[in-house]
Amino acid sequence: LVAGTDPTSSQQACLHGFGWAEFGRLGEVPDASDEGNLRAVPARVALPQDCDVVGLVAAGAQHSVVGAASGRLWSFGSNEFGQLGCASAGSWVSTPVPIDIPSKAVGNIRHVCCGSTSTVVVTRLGDVLCWGGIAASGRPLRLENIEGICLANGLPVALVRCGQLSAAAARRESADRRRHLEAQRRHAAQEAEVEMERRAELAIAEASARESRRLEMLAEEQAMERAAAEEALA
């Protein structure tokens, strides 16, 4: 998807799409459900009249989301898992439909990201909104899945590329990974503490052995001195 501005109008946004057009993911009507429908030449997406300037564009595996400067969001493509965020949409749509986002989020969208079956939005107020597939399994969350960082209400928010991983699965994977790392840190700390105790006990034992040896040598010297004194007296 490529966004721009219509040169014939100062208000109307311009969006073109090309590639695999199955299930209306490119915003086309003809044969949009055909699996072999490909668009090799960019075609203009029919955006709503009130979509003034395109500020955000995100493309998932089978759906796309467009955000206007006015703060509104539209989506098109597959809606099999509810990833379009529109209750009135069917299994798929080839023309943009408005996303039913909370009223306080309108005009405050900071970032939008599309996964295979889910959509995630970060607002300037610090909210993270998710919808779509919440039970899809996939790859574990890794550092390379983080596309960037943005600030929302003064808080840093990691922008995660979900891919085959749904937003809920990403949260679960992140929580599991955090617990695993915390357990590793606790285990390492316990091992370090045990090692310090072992070394302290070893140092005490060595010091005690040296002291015992010193006392033994002192007793031997004293015994030899007494023997020498008795021999001199005799």
N, C-alpha and C positions, 0 to 999 in steps of 0.2 A: 504494500500500500504506500502511495506517495501523496502527500497533502500539499496544497498550494492555494492560490487565490484566483478566482475567475477574472481575467483581464477585462472582461466586458462589464463587470459589476464590482463596486467597491465593498459590497456587503456579502455576496454569495461566496461561500467556501468552495474549494475544488479538490476532489479526491479521486485518484485513479488507482486501479488495482489490476494485477496480472498474476498468472500462475495457475495453480489448481483451483478450479471454480466449483467443485462439488459442494452441494448443500448451501449455495448462496454465499459462501464465505468472501466472495469478491464483490458482492452487491449486485449481481447480475440476475436477470429474470429468465432468459431462455435456457431451457434444459439444465437448470441449476442443480437438479438432483442426480444428473448423470455422472457416474464415477469417472468416466473418461473425458469429461468436459474440461478442456484446458484453455487458458487465455494467454497466448504468447505476446499479444500486443496490448499495452495498457488501455483499459476502458474506464470511462468516467462512472463513478458511483453516484446514484441519484440521491443526494443528501436533502434533508428537509429544508424548506425555505428559511426557517429560523436558525439554521446552523450557519452562523455568520463567518467565523474564522476558526479553522481547525487548529487546536492547540495540542491535542493528545491523540496518538494513534497507536493501537496495540493489535497484534495479530496472533491468534492461537492456532492450534492444529486445524480446527474446523469452524472457527468463528472469529470475528473482528469487532473491535470497539473503537469508537471515535468520540473525542471530547471537543466541544466548542469553547470558544473564549467566554461565552455567556455562562459557562458552568454546567451545561447540559451534556448528557452522555447518550449516545446511540449505539446499537449493536446490530449485527446481522450475521447470518450463517447458521450453523447447527445449534439446536436448542435441546438436544437429547437429554442433557444433564442439567438443564436450567441455566446454562452458562451465559445466556443472553440477558438475564436479569429482568425479563419482561413477562409478567404473569399471563398476558393475553396472547403471547406468541405461541405458535404451534411447535412441531418438531424441528422446523427450520424456516427461515425467512430469507429472502434475497434482497429485500429493501430495508433500510435502517429503521429500527423501532426504538422508541425512547426507553431508557433503563429506569426502573422504579427505584431510584436511590432516595434515602431520607432527605427531607427538605433542608436540614442544616448542612448537608453535604453539597447541595447545589451551589456552585460558584466557589467551592473550596477544594476541588479535586487537585491534588498535587502530583499524583502518578497513577497510572493504570497499567496492569500487566495481565496478559491472557495466557493461561496454560492450555493443556489439551482439552480439559473438560471443566475448567473453572476460570473465574475472573476475580482479580484482587485490585482494590482501589485504596490508595492512601490519601487522606485529606490533610489540609493545612492545620486542622484542629487536633491532629494526632490520632484520629480514628483509622482503623484498618477494616474495610468492608470486604467480605468474601461471599461469593455465591457460585453455584454450579456443583460439579461432582465433588463429594466429600468422602467417598470411600474408595476411590481408585488407588490401586497399589502401584508402586513404581520404584524408581531409584532412591537410595537414601540421600538425605540432604547433605551436600558437600560445599566446600568453600567456593568451588567453581560455579555453583548455582547462583551465587550472589552477583547480580549485575551492577549494583551500585548502592549508594547510600543517599538518602534525602532527609532533610529536616522537616518535621511536622510538629508544629506547636512547640518548637525548641527541643524536640526529642529526635535522636537519630533513628531512622527506620531503614532496615536492610531490605533492598528490593530483590526478591528472589525469583529466579526463572524457574517456574514450576515444571514445565515440560510434561512428562507423564505423571508427575507427582501433584496431587491435589493440594489445595491450600491447607485443609485440615490434616492431611497426611504430612505435609511439610512441618506444621506445628508439632505433630506427634513425634516426627523424626528429630526435630530440633530439641524438644524436651527430653527425649530418650538419650540423645547425644550429650546434652548438658548433664543429665544425671550420670551417664557413664563417665564423663570427664571428671565430675565431682567425686565419684567413687574411686577413680584412679588416683586423684589427688589425695583423698583421705588415706587410701592404701599406701601410697608413697610416703605420706607424712608418718603413718604408723610404722612403716618399715624403717624410716630414718630415725624415729624415736627409739625403736628397739635396738638399732645399730649403735646409737649413742649410748644407751644403757649398757649394751654389751661391752663397748670400748671402755666405758667408765669402770665397770666391774673388772675388766681385764687390767686396767691401769692400777686399780686398788690392789688386786691380787699380786701384780708384779711388785708394787711398792711394799706390800706386806712381806713378800718373799725376800726382797732385798734387806728389809729391816730384820727379818728373822736371821738371815745369813750374817748380817753385821753383828747381831747380838751373840750368835754362835762363835764368830771369830773373836769377839771381845772376851767371851768366857774362856776360850782356849788360851788366849794371851794371858789372862789373869791366872789361869791354872799353871801355865808354864812359869810365870813369875813367882808364884808361891812355891813351886817345886824347886826353882833355882835358889830361893831364899832359904828354904829348909836345908838344901844340900850345903849351902855356905855355912850355916850354923852348925851343921854336923861336922 
